[in-house]
């Protein structure tokens, strides 16, 4: 065990007999964002089906291009030449449905991981006029165009407002919004983080009604952490005393925000509450109107998240009808079921694991199953949409191998055609008419290539980005090699990354990397270069194994970890380390383990298993007890502490500190709103109470990603120094 705890905001220059001269600047070219491959500029496809728009000149211009040639057609907005100009550059934009207006924003400031506030402006294309979305609220959030393009609903300070462009008026829809109490129209922290949503408003197709969710979080416990000035924030005013950030964060077993559904009549300016009689409903992760219909589709979940029910609601009468139910008897409803649902004129397409694998099903809006679209012993991993002219559905799946992602189409007769290579990883973004798509493809040896493709026949129209220059910057890279191994009778997939100058007669130290979270996958045939490639230049072999609970292999493999997070993942990671030790080129006395977030949690679990074969471990932003983490994520896999106390106790690294028998380094951001610093502090406190210590590096004001001011490279430099010292 390391004999001291080190707290620092800077690099700790620990002498190393391997790489004493390595600096964070040496690592930077290998890690995000410095090593990010090129990608096409963000493309917004036009309603004409022939053009797209994108920002140019650093946001100074919004330009329209020809889809097939990529040639510039016209400048839609030039911020230097607009009337009543009030911005220097455009950070983002959305067109009105008829493209006569453009809603642009500047001065973006993050709220949580996905959400942000900004200064929004309305640009009238014909008259070249730029005007503020609101003169009463300087910053807005999640604005939504009405279908006729005459109104914009937005959130500000916990309330919803509607800006009516024809009358240049602003109407308040709600008035009870209050910080850390009531939020209207946008989600609270837990919904945004765990249900992948940033907006909780939906316009009726006839423009007469705005439906929204209200989050009453007044009973949710408050969580606070200090904010420091730091070198990254020289203008902040916390120099003598730290600032403070407080928000509502429900930990497992505690009260969630009470979520209610409401409909607002635009003409009458009256609000109705839409109630559901089923007391099992705890969450409403999605609301959306069916196309060309005033039918609101409302997705609900029980607290255990093993029962999903969809209601068809008439917002004017508030009458609701259940049209779909899916239940899991072995685990949880996968979030893809509601995150990937698509509402089509013909009905709604939903994903379900009812067959044992994730597949697509088409239902009528009355609730009748029309067709199981896909089938087989593989998982569908994304649904792109439906071409009604040809009767073709487009989707992504692990259909050829759990290691690959293939973009395919299936016609009305059930005939499947792959429009991307059968190996490697592909993804697609389709035009609204589904007649063209931007197809990306990569594998372990090649960075992504982006092509404009005709999906009906898979033919390339033109290459958008080939990343040849990017690959030329790294002429001598090692190649990831895939392998399989056995753990408790299960075949697990893994990859190994050896130094470019690998010598089979040598014995190398190994870093075991993993994430291990439910449904995740690290072992994929895709391009991803990070710290691991740099570590191979320092004489390390990197090995990664996806254990039980990970994705791409059906529900049974994934649900193995239900109610027992940390148990089977740990068995598999220990067996993976022992497999590594058996390789002739591995020094079995020099094996370490690393992970971030859930991976940090599992690094602690595995390192504190009796007889664990690790000399060193590194955990970044780890959960140290699921009792400290949020309700939605934790209870999805573990139920509540009252329902599964034994599982919570068993799967808590904080309860296993006495078994830790290797050198440990923990790193954490002090402003981590996701996995709170308390996890690390409580863990270290228990170690100290037992007469043990570990190394610890804190990053002032950094969140869960520990990104900015060069901090990401420092994370990996410190990790390298730790492994060098501990495994010398």
matplotlib code that plots the C-alpha trace (Angstrom):
import matplotlib.pyplot as plt

x = [0.0, 1.1, 1.9, 0.5, -2.4, -1.4, -3.8, -2.9, -4.4, -1.3, 0.8, 2.6, 6.1, 6.7, 10.1, 9.8, 12.5, 10.5, 9.3, 10.6, 10.7, 7.2, 5.0, 1.3, 2.0, 3.5, 0.2, -2.1, -1.9, -3.3, -6.3, -9.5, -9.9, -6.5, -6.7, -10.3, -10.7, -12.2, -16.0, -18.4, -19.7, -23.1, -25.6, -29.3, -31.1, -33.5, -37.2, -36.6, -34.7, -31.8, -29.9, -28.4, -27.2, -24.2, -22.2, -19.1, -16.3, -16.4, -20.1, -20.0, -22.1, -24.9, -24.6, -26.8, -25.1, -26.1, -26.4, -25.0, -22.1, -21.3, -21.1, -22.2, -25.5, -26.2, -25.5, -28.6, -27.2, -24.1, -23.8, -21.8, -24.6, -27.8, -30.1, -30.2, -27.2, -26.6, -24.2, -20.7, -21.1, -23.7, -23.3, -26.2, -29.6, -32.9, -35.1, -38.8, -40.9, -41.3, -37.7, -38.9, -37.3, -34.1, -33.8, -30.1, -28.2, -25.0, -23.3, -24.1, -23.7, -24.1, -26.7, -25.9, -24.3, -26.6, -28.7, -27.7, -29.0, -28.2, -29.1, -31.6, -32.5, -35.1, -33.8, -36.4, -34.9, -36.8, -36.1, -32.6, -33.7, -32.3, -34.3, -34.2, -36.5, -37.4, -36.7, -38.0, -35.7, -32.1, -31.3, -33.6, -33.6, -35.0, -37.0, -39.5, -41.1, -44.8, -45.7, -46.9, -43.7, -45.7, -44.8, -41.9, -42.2, -39.2, -38.2, -36.6, -36.1, -38.3, -41.3, -42.6, -43.3, -44.6, -43.3, -45.9, -44.1, -47.1, -48.1, -44.6, -46.0, -44.8, -47.3, -46.5, -47.7, -46.7, -45.8, -44.9, -41.4, -38.8, -35.2, -34.8, -38.6, -40.6, -39.4, -41.7, -41.0, -37.4, -36.2, -34.5, -31.0, -31.9, -34.3, -31.7, -28.8, -30.6, -33.4, -31.3, -33.7, -33.4, -36.9, -40.3, -42.6, -44.6, -46.7, -49.9, -49.8, -52.7, -50.8, -53.7, -52.1, -48.8, -48.3, -45.5, -44.2, -43.9, -41.2, -42.0, -38.6, -39.4, -39.2, -36.0, -32.9, -30.5, -26.9, -24.2, -20.5, -18.0, -16.7, -13.2, -11.6, -8.8, -6.6, -9.2, -11.6, -9.5, -12.6, -14.5, -14.9, -14.3, -10.7, -11.0, -14.0, -15.3, -18.6, -21.3, -23.5, -26.7, -29.2, -31.7, -30.2, -32.3, -30.1, -31.2, -34.3, -35.0, -37.9, -37.9, -39.4, -43.1, -43.8, -47.1, -48.5, -50.3, -51.9, -52.1, -54.8, -53.0, -56.2, -58.0, -54.8, -56.1, -54.2, -55.5, -53.9, -53.7, -53.9, -53.3, -55.0, -52.2, -50.4, -47.4, -46.3, -43.2, -41.6, -42.7, -39.5, -41.2, -44.1, -44.6, -47.5, -48.2, -47.8, -50.8, -52.8, -53.8, -53.0, -50.3, -48.2, -47.0, -44.4, -44.5, -42.3, -42.8, -40.1, -38.4, -38.3, -39.2, -42.7, -43.2, -46.7, -47.6, -50.8, -52.6, -54.0, -56.5, -55.0, -58.3, -60.5, -57.6, -58.9, -56.1, -56.0, -53.3, -52.0, -48.8, -47.3, -43.9, -42.5, -39.3, -39.3, -35.5, -34.3, -35.1, -36.6, -33.7, -33.7, -33.5, -37.2, -38.3, -35.2, -35.4, -39.2, -40.4, -43.9, -44.8, -48.0, -48.5, -48.1, -45.3, -42.1, -40.8, -37.9, -38.4, -36.2, -39.2, -37.7, -34.4, -32.8, -33.6, -35.9, -38.2, -42.0, -44.7, -47.9, -51.0, -52.0, -55.0, -52.4, -52.5, -49.3, -49.0, -45.6, -42.4, -40.0, -36.7, -35.9, -33.0, -30.3, -28.8, -29.6, -30.9, -28.9, -30.5, -33.6, -33.4, -36.8, -39.2, -39.4, -43.1, -42.6, -40.6, -42.0, -38.4, -37.2, -33.6, -31.7, -28.3, -27.7, -25.0, -26.3, -23.0, -21.2, -21.5, -18.2, -19.7, -22.4, -24.1, -26.5, -29.3, -32.6, -35.5, -38.3, -42.0, -41.3, -38.7, -35.7, -32.6, -29.8, -26.7, -25.8, -22.6, -19.7, -20.5, -17.5, -16.5, -18.8, -21.2, -23.8, -26.1, -27.9, -30.8, -32.5, -36.2, -37.2, -35.0, -33.5, -30.0, -27.9, -24.5, -22.9, -19.9, -17.6, -14.5, -12.7, -9.8, -7.3, -9.0, -10.5, -14.1, -14.8, -18.0, -19.9, -23.1, -25.0, -28.2, -29.6, -31.9, -28.9, -26.0, -24.1, -21.9, -22.7, -19.5, -17.0, -17.4, -14.4, -11.8, -9.4, -6.3, -4.5, -5.5, -4.1, -0.9, -0.2, 0.2, 2.4, 3.4, 0.4, -0.2, -3.3, -5.9, -6.3, -9.5, -9.7, -12.1, -11.7, -13.8, -15.1, -17.4, -18.5, -19.2, -17.3, -16.1, -14.9, -11.7, -9.0, -5.3, -3.1, 0.7, 3.6, 4.4, 7.9, 6.5, 9.1, 7.6, 10.6, 10.0, 7.6, 5.5, 3.5, -0.2, -3.0, -6.4, -8.9, -12.7, -15.9, -18.3, -21.5, -24.8, -25.4, -22.1, -19.5, -15.8, -14.8, -15.9, -14.5, -14.3, -11.7, -10.9, -7.5, -6.8, -4.4, -3.9, -2.0, 0.4, 0.9, 2.1, 4.9, 5.9, 6.2, 2.7, 0.3, -3.3, -6.0, -9.8, -12.5, -16.3, -17.7, -21.2, -23.8, -22.3, -24.3, -24.6, -25.2, -28.9, -30.9, -29.9, -26.2, -26.9, -29.5, -27.0, -26.0, -29.5, -29.7, -26.0, -24.0, -20.3, -20.5, -20.2, -18.3, -15.7, -15.5, -15.0, -12.4, -10.4, -10.5, -9.5, -6.4, -5.6, -5.9, -3.6, -1.1, -1.1, 0.2, 3.9, 4.7, 3.0, 4.8, 2.3, 3.7, 3.0, -0.7, -2.8, -6.4, -8.0, -11.5, -13.5, -16.9, -18.6, -15.2, -13.6, -16.2, -15.4, -11.6, -12.2, -14.4, -11.9, -8.8, -10.4, -11.4, -9.5, -6.6, -6.8, -3.7, -3.2, -0.1, -1.8, -5.2, -6.4, -10.1, -11.3, -14.6, -15.7, -19.0, -18.0, -21.5, -24.7, -26.5, -24.7, -25.9, -29.1, -32.4, -33.1, -29.8, -29.2, -32.7, -33.0, -30.4, -30.6, -34.1, -34.2, -32.0, -35.0, -35.8, -32.2, -30.1, -27.9, -27.1, -26.2, -23.9, -22.2, -21.6, -20.1, -16.3, -16.5, -17.4, -14.4, -11.5, -9.9, -9.3, -7.5, -4.0, -2.5, -1.3, -4.3, -4.7, -8.1, -8.8, -11.9, -13.2, -14.4, -17.5, -18.6, -22.4, -22.8, -20.7, -20.1, -16.7, -18.3, -17.9, -14.1, -13.9, -16.0, -13.9, -10.6, -12.0, -12.7, -9.2, -7.7, -9.8, -8.3, -4.8, -4.4, -3.9, -3.9, -2.8, -5.4, -5.4, -8.3, -9.2, -10.7, -14.0, -13.8, -16.9, -17.3, -15.4, -12.3, -11.9, -10.4, -7.2, -5.2, -6.6, -7.4, -3.8, -2.8, -5.2, -3.3, 0.2, -0.6, -1.9, 1.3, 3.5, 1.4, 1.7, 5.4, 6.2, 3.9, 4.9, 8.6]
y = [0.0, 3.6, 5.3, 8.7, 10.7, 13.4, 16.2, 18.6, 20.8, 20.5, 17.6, 15.7, 15.0, 11.5, 10.1, 7.2, 4.9, 4.4, 7.8, 10.5, 13.0, 12.5, 15.6, 16.1, 17.8, 14.5, 12.7, 15.5, 14.5, 11.1, 12.1, 14.0, 16.6, 16.9, 13.5, 13.7, 12.7, 15.1, 15.0, 16.8, 20.1, 19.8, 19.6, 20.7, 19.2, 21.6, 21.0, 21.0, 17.8, 19.1, 21.4, 21.6, 24.4, 24.7, 27.3, 28.8, 31.2, 30.4, 31.1, 34.4, 33.0, 30.5, 29.0, 26.9, 24.1, 21.7, 18.2, 16.2, 18.5, 20.3, 23.6, 26.8, 28.1, 31.1, 32.9, 32.7, 34.9, 37.0, 38.5, 41.4, 42.5, 41.8, 44.7, 45.3, 43.0, 42.1, 39.1, 38.5, 34.9, 32.1, 29.2, 27.2, 27.6, 26.0, 26.9, 27.5, 24.7, 26.8, 28.2, 31.8, 32.4, 31.1, 30.9, 31.5, 31.6, 32.9, 33.1, 29.5, 28.5, 24.9, 23.9, 20.2, 17.7, 18.3, 21.4, 25.0, 28.5, 31.0, 34.4, 33.6, 35.7, 35.5, 36.1, 37.0, 35.8, 38.0, 41.3, 40.4, 41.4, 39.9, 40.5, 39.1, 36.1, 37.8, 41.3, 40.2, 37.2, 37.8, 34.0, 31.2, 27.5, 24.7, 26.9, 25.0, 26.2, 25.8, 23.7, 26.8, 28.7, 31.6, 30.9, 29.8, 28.2, 28.5, 28.1, 30.7, 30.7, 27.6, 28.9, 28.5, 31.5, 31.7, 34.3, 35.1, 36.4, 37.9, 40.1, 40.7, 39.6, 37.2, 35.2, 33.4, 29.9, 29.2, 31.3, 28.9, 28.1, 28.6, 27.4, 24.1, 23.9, 23.8, 23.5, 23.8, 22.6, 21.4, 18.4, 18.3, 16.9, 13.3, 13.2, 15.0, 12.7, 9.4, 9.8, 11.7, 14.6, 18.4, 19.5, 18.6, 20.5, 19.4, 21.4, 20.0, 19.7, 22.2, 24.8, 25.1, 23.3, 23.2, 20.2, 20.1, 18.4, 20.0, 18.8, 19.6, 18.9, 20.7, 17.4, 16.2, 16.5, 19.4, 18.7, 21.3, 21.6, 24.4, 26.3, 27.7, 30.4, 28.2, 29.1, 28.1, 30.8, 33.9, 36.2, 34.3, 36.1, 33.2, 34.2, 34.7, 32.5, 29.6, 29.9, 27.3, 25.4, 23.7, 21.6, 18.8, 15.4, 12.3, 9.4, 5.8, 5.3, 9.0, 11.0, 11.9, 15.1, 14.7, 14.9, 16.0, 16.4, 19.6, 21.0, 24.7, 26.1, 28.9, 30.8, 30.5, 30.7, 28.0, 25.0, 21.5, 18.7, 15.3, 12.6, 8.9, 6.5, 4.0, 4.5, 2.6, 5.4, 7.1, 8.6, 10.2, 10.1, 11.1, 13.1, 13.6, 14.2, 11.7, 13.2, 15.1, 14.3, 15.9, 12.6, 13.0, 9.9, 9.7, 7.1, 6.1, 3.9, 2.5, 3.2, -0.1, 0.7, -2.9, -1.9, 0.6, 1.8, 4.2, 6.2, 7.9, 11.2, 13.8, 16.9, 18.9, 16.4, 14.9, 11.4, 8.8, 5.3, 2.7, 1.4, -0.4, -2.3, -3.9, -5.7, -7.4, -10.3, -10.7, -7.1, -3.7, -2.0, -0.8, 3.0, 2.4, 1.4, 5.0, 6.9, 5.2, 5.2, 6.8, 8.1, 7.6, 8.4, 4.7, 4.0, 4.0, 1.9, 0.7, -1.4, -4.4, -7.2, -9.5, -12.1, -12.1, -9.6, -6.0, -5.7, -3.4, -3.6, -1.5, -0.7, 1.2, 4.2, 2.1, -0.3, -3.2, -5.0, -4.5, -6.2, -7.4, -5.6, -7.3, -10.7, -12.9, -13.6, -10.1, -6.7, -3.7, -0.8, 2.2, 2.9, 5.6, 5.7, 4.6, 5.3, 5.1, 5.2, 1.9, 0.4, 0.2, 0.6, 1.6, 0.6, -0.2, -3.6, -6.0, -8.4, -9.8, -9.8, -8.3, -6.4, -4.7, -2.2, -2.5, -0.1, -2.1, -1.8, -4.2, -4.1, -5.0, -8.6, -8.9, -8.9, -7.4, -5.6, -4.1, -0.7, -0.5, -3.0, -6.1, -5.7, -2.5, 0.2, 2.2, 4.8, 7.0, 10.3, 10.5, 13.3, 13.8, 12.1, 9.1, 9.3, 10.2, 9.6, 10.5, 7.2, 6.9, 3.9, 3.0, 0.0, -0.6, 0.3, 3.2, 6.5, 7.3, 7.9, 9.9, 9.5, 10.7, 7.6, 6.6, 4.2, 2.4, 0.9, 1.7, 3.6, 6.5, 9.9, 11.6, 11.3, 14.1, 13.3, 10.6, 11.4, 10.5, 13.5, 12.5, 9.0, 10.3, 12.1, 8.7, 6.6, 3.8, 2.8, -0.6, -2.5, -3.8, -7.5, -9.2, -12.4, -14.4, -16.0, -18.1, -16.9, -19.1, -20.8, -17.5, -16.6, -13.0, -10.7, -8.7, -6.8, -6.4, -3.5, -4.2, -1.7, -1.0, -2.5, -5.5, -8.2, -11.6, -12.5, -9.7, -9.7, -6.6, -4.8, -4.7, -2.2, -3.8, -1.2, -1.6, 0.3, -2.6, -0.6, -2.3, -2.3, -0.6, -2.0, -1.2, -4.1, -3.0, -3.0, 0.8, 3.5, 5.1, 6.3, 7.6, 7.3, 3.6, 4.2, 6.5, 4.0, 1.4, 3.9, 3.6, -0.1, -1.2, -3.7, -2.7, -5.4, -4.8, -7.4, -6.8, -8.9, -10.0, -7.2, -5.4, -4.9, -6.2, -9.8, -10.0, -9.5, -12.6, -11.7, -8.2, -9.0, -11.3, -8.3, -7.4, -6.6, -7.6, -4.8, -5.5, -9.2, -10.8, -7.9, -8.4, -12.2, -11.5, -8.8, -11.0, -13.9, -11.5, -10.4, -14.0, -14.7, -11.8, -13.3, -16.5, -14.9, -15.6, -12.0, -10.6, -10.0, -11.5, -9.5, -6.2, -6.0, -2.9, -2.0, 1.3, 2.7, 6.0, 6.5, 3.0, 1.8, 3.5, 1.7, -1.6, -0.9, -0.6, -3.6, -5.8, -4.4, -5.2, -8.8, -11.4, -12.7, -10.0, -10.2, -6.4, -4.5, -1.2, 0.3, 3.7, 4.9, 8.2, 9.6, 6.3, 5.4, 3.9, 3.0, 2.9, 4.4, 7.7, 7.6, 8.9, 7.1, 6.6, 4.9, 3.0, 1.7, 0.6, -2.1, -2.5, -1.5, 0.6, 0.0, -1.1, -3.7, -4.9, -4.0, -7.0, -6.2, -2.6, -3.7, -6.4, -4.1, -1.2, -0.7, 1.3, -1.9, -3.8, -1.4, -3.9, -6.3, -3.7, -5.1, -3.0, 0.6, 2.8, 6.2, 8.0, 11.1, 13.2, 16.7, 18.8, 20.0, 16.6, 17.0, 13.4, 11.1, 13.4, 13.9, 12.6, 9.1, 9.5, 11.4, 8.8, 6.0, 7.6, 8.3, 4.6, 3.7, 6.1, 4.8, 1.4, 2.7, 2.6, 5.3, 5.9, 8.5, 11.1, 13.9, 16.4, 18.8, 22.0, 23.1, 20.2, 18.1, 14.4, 14.6, 16.4, 18.4, 21.8, 23.7, 20.6, 18.6, 15.5, 15.0, 15.5, 12.6, 10.2, 11.6, 11.0, 7.5, 6.7, 7.9, 5.8, 2.6, 3.2, 3.7, 0.9, -1.7, -1.0]
z = [0.0, -0.7, 2.6, 2.0, 0.5, -2.0, -2.7, -5.5, -8.2, -10.4, -11.8, -9.2, -10.6, -9.3, -10.4, -12.8, -14.0, -17.2, -18.3, -16.1, -18.9, -20.2, -20.1, -20.4, -23.8, -25.0, -24.2, -25.6, -29.3, -28.4, -26.3, -26.8, -28.4, -30.0, -31.7, -32.8, -36.5, -38.8, -39.4, -41.7, -40.5, -38.9, -41.7, -41.5, -44.4, -46.2, -46.8, -50.6, -50.2, -52.4, -50.1, -46.6, -44.4, -42.2, -40.3, -42.0, -41.2, -37.5, -37.2, -39.0, -41.8, -42.3, -45.7, -48.0, -50.0, -52.7, -51.1, -54.0, -55.0, -51.7, -53.6, -51.9, -53.2, -51.0, -47.8, -45.6, -42.8, -42.6, -39.1, -40.4, -42.7, -40.8, -39.8, -36.0, -35.6, -31.9, -32.2, -33.3, -34.3, -34.4, -32.1, -33.4, -35.2, -36.2, -39.1, -38.8, -40.5, -43.7, -43.5, -43.6, -40.2, -38.5, -34.7, -33.9, -30.6, -29.1, -25.7, -24.9, -21.2, -20.0, -17.4, -17.1, -19.5, -22.4, -21.6, -21.9, -21.9, -24.6, -26.0, -28.8, -31.8, -34.6, -38.1, -40.7, -44.0, -46.4, -44.6, -43.2, -39.7, -36.5, -33.3, -29.7, -29.0, -25.7, -24.3, -20.9, -20.4, -21.4, -21.6, -22.8, -22.9, -25.2, -27.7, -29.8, -33.1, -33.5, -36.6, -38.5, -37.6, -36.0, -32.4, -30.3, -26.9, -24.6, -21.0, -18.7, -15.0, -14.5, -16.5, -20.1, -22.4, -25.9, -28.3, -31.0, -34.0, -35.8, -32.9, -31.4, -28.0, -25.3, -23.2, -19.9, -19.9, -16.3, -13.4, -10.5, -11.6, -8.9, -8.5, -6.7, -6.4, -9.6, -13.2, -16.2, -19.7, -19.3, -17.2, -13.9, -13.5, -13.2, -16.2, -18.4, -17.3, -17.3, -19.8, -22.4, -22.8, -22.7, -23.5, -22.0, -24.3, -27.4, -29.9, -31.3, -35.1, -35.4, -33.2, -30.8, -27.8, -26.1, -23.8, -21.2, -18.1, -14.7, -12.3, -8.7, -7.0, -3.7, -1.7, -3.4, -1.2, -2.0, -2.9, -2.7, -3.5, -3.4, -6.4, -6.5, -8.6, -10.1, -13.0, -15.6, -14.3, -13.6, -13.7, -11.1, -7.8, -5.3, -4.6, -0.8, -0.2, -2.3, -4.1, -3.9, -6.3, -5.1, -7.0, -6.4, -6.7, -5.6, -4.5, -4.6, -2.4, -1.9, -3.3, -7.0, -8.5, -8.9, -12.6, -14.0, -17.5, -18.6, -21.8, -22.5, -24.9, -26.8, -27.7, -24.4, -22.3, -20.1, -18.7, -18.0, -16.0, -17.6, -15.0, -15.1, -12.7, -12.6, -9.3, -10.6, -12.9, -11.5, -14.7, -17.9, -20.1, -23.4, -24.7, -28.4, -30.8, -33.5, -37.1, -38.5, -35.4, -32.1, -30.4, -27.8, -27.2, -23.5, -22.4, -18.8, -16.5, -13.1, -10.5, -11.0, -14.8, -15.7, -17.0, -19.8, -20.9, -23.7, -23.6, -26.4, -24.9, -26.1, -24.5, -24.9, -23.2, -21.1, -21.9, -22.2, -23.5, -22.9, -26.3, -25.5, -22.5, -22.3, -19.2, -18.3, -15.9, -15.9, -15.6, -16.9, -19.9, -22.0, -22.5, -26.2, -26.0, -25.5, -26.7, -30.1, -30.6, -33.8, -34.5, -38.2, -40.1, -40.3, -36.6, -34.0, -34.1, -30.8, -29.7, -27.4, -25.9, -25.5, -27.9, -25.9, -28.4, -29.1, -32.2, -33.9, -33.8, -35.6, -33.8, -34.9, -32.8, -31.6, -30.0, -32.5, -33.4, -37.2, -37.8, -36.1, -38.4, -37.5, -35.9, -35.2, -32.5, -32.6, -31.2, -33.2, -31.9, -33.6, -35.7, -38.4, -40.0, -42.7, -46.4, -47.1, -50.9, -51.0, -47.7, -46.3, -42.8, -42.0, -38.9, -37.3, -35.8, -34.4, -37.0, -38.3, -35.0, -31.5, -32.4, -35.5, -36.3, -39.7, -41.3, -43.1, -44.8, -44.6, -47.2, -46.8, -47.6, -44.9, -47.2, -45.5, -47.4, -45.8, -47.1, -45.1, -44.8, -42.7, -40.5, -38.6, -37.3, -39.3, -38.5, -40.6, -40.6, -43.1, -45.0, -44.1, -47.3, -46.5, -50.0, -49.0, -45.9, -44.5, -43.8, -41.5, -41.4, -39.3, -37.9, -35.6, -38.3, -40.0, -38.8, -39.9, -43.6, -44.2, -47.4, -48.9, -49.9, -51.7, -49.2, -51.6, -53.4, -51.1, -53.8, -52.7, -54.2, -52.9, -50.1, -47.5, -45.2, -45.7, -42.8, -44.8, -43.4, -39.9, -40.3, -41.8, -38.5, -36.8, -39.2, -36.7, -34.7, -33.2, -34.2, -31.8, -32.0, -30.9, -28.8, -26.8, -23.4, -21.0, -17.6, -15.6, -18.7, -20.6, -23.7, -23.4, -26.1, -25.6, -27.5, -27.0, -28.0, -28.1, -28.6, -32.3, -31.7, -29.9, -29.1, -28.3, -26.3, -23.8, -20.8, -20.7, -18.0, -18.7, -18.0, -17.9, -19.2, -18.8, -18.4, -17.6, -17.2, -18.0, -21.8, -22.6, -25.0, -25.3, -27.4, -30.8, -34.3, -34.5, -34.6, -31.2, -30.3, -26.8, -23.9, -24.5, -27.8, -26.0, -23.2, -25.7, -26.7, -23.0, -23.1, -21.9, -23.3, -23.0, -22.6, -22.5, -21.9, -21.9, -19.1, -18.3, -18.3, -21.3, -24.5, -28.0, -26.9, -26.0, -22.9, -21.0, -21.1, -20.1, -17.3, -15.6, -13.4, -12.4, -8.6, -8.2, -9.8, -9.3, -8.6, -12.0, -13.6, -10.9, -11.5, -15.2, -14.8, -12.3, -14.8, -17.6, -15.6, -15.0, -18.7, -19.4, -16.9, -18.7, -22.0, -22.6, -23.3, -20.1, -16.8, -14.4, -11.5, -13.3, -14.1, -13.3, -13.8, -14.8, -15.3, -15.3, -13.8, -13.8, -14.9, -11.9, -9.7, -11.2, -10.9, -7.1, -6.9, -8.8, -7.0, -3.6, -4.5, -2.5, -4.4, -7.1, -9.3, -9.6, -8.5, -9.1, -9.7, -11.0, -10.5, -12.0, -10.7, -9.2, -7.6, -4.2, -3.0, -5.1, -2.1, -3.2, -6.8, -8.5, -8.4, -12.1, -13.0, -9.8, -9.3, -12.9, -12.2, -8.4, -7.3, -4.2, -1.1, 0.8, -1.8, -2.3, 0.7, 0.4, -3.3, -2.3, 0.5, -1.6, -4.6, -2.6, -2.9, 0.3, 2.1, 0.6, 1.5, 4.0, 1.1, -1.1, -1.6, -4.4, -4.9, -5.6, -7.3, -7.3, -9.3, -9.2, -10.2, -7.3, -9.3, -10.5, -10.5, -11.7, -9.5, -6.5, -4.9, -1.8, -3.2, -3.2, 0.1, 1.9, 0.4, 1.4, 4.9, 5.4, 4.2, 6.7, 9.5, 8.8, 8.8, 5.0, 2.4, -1.3, -3.8, -4.7, -7.2, -7.3, -10.1, -8.8, -10.5, -13.0, -13.7, -14.4, -17.7, -16.2, -19.4, -20.1, -19.3, -20.3, -17.4, -19.5, -20.4, -16.8, -15.8, -18.0, -17.2, -13.5, -14.3, -16.2, -13.4, -10.9, -12.9, -13.6, -9.9, -8.7, -11.3, -11.6]

ax = plt.figure().add_subplot(projection="3d")
ax.plot(x, y, z, "-o")
ax.set_aspect("equal")
plt.show()
